[in-house]
Amino acid sequence: MPLNNMNLLQVKPDGSARIVDIGGGQNIRQKLNLQGIFEGRIVYVISTNGPITIEVDRNVVSIGRGMAQKIKVTRV
């Protein structure tokens, strides 16, 4: 994994990142895909207090910290 890759939990509020990989099983990937979260998508982190709140494609989505940890991103 390149040095600039991190998980979504490591992105500070008001930061943007591109999703490069989603770890975990097919159920997690499917749940995230239904919310518009998949590889190549750019997300904007709104809040990291409690669930992670992000904006993706003009939609605000909250996901659990465990799920956010499985999302590998790179800063944009």
Secondary structure as GFF3:
##gff-version 3
##sequence-region A 1 76
A	DSSP	beta_strand	5	7	.	.	.	ID=ss1
A	DSSP	three_ten_helix	8	10	.	.	.	ID=ss2
A	DSSP	beta_strand	16	22	.	.	.	ID=ss3
A	DSSP	alpha_helix	26	34	.	.	.	ID=ss4
A	DSSP	beta_strand	42	47	.	.	.	ID=ss5
A	DSSP	beta_strand	52	56	.	.	.	ID=ss6
A	DSSP	beta_strand	59	63	.	.	.	ID=ss7
A	DSSP	alpha_helix	65	69	.	.	.	ID=ss8
A	DSSP	beta_strand	71	75	.	.	.	ID=ss9
###
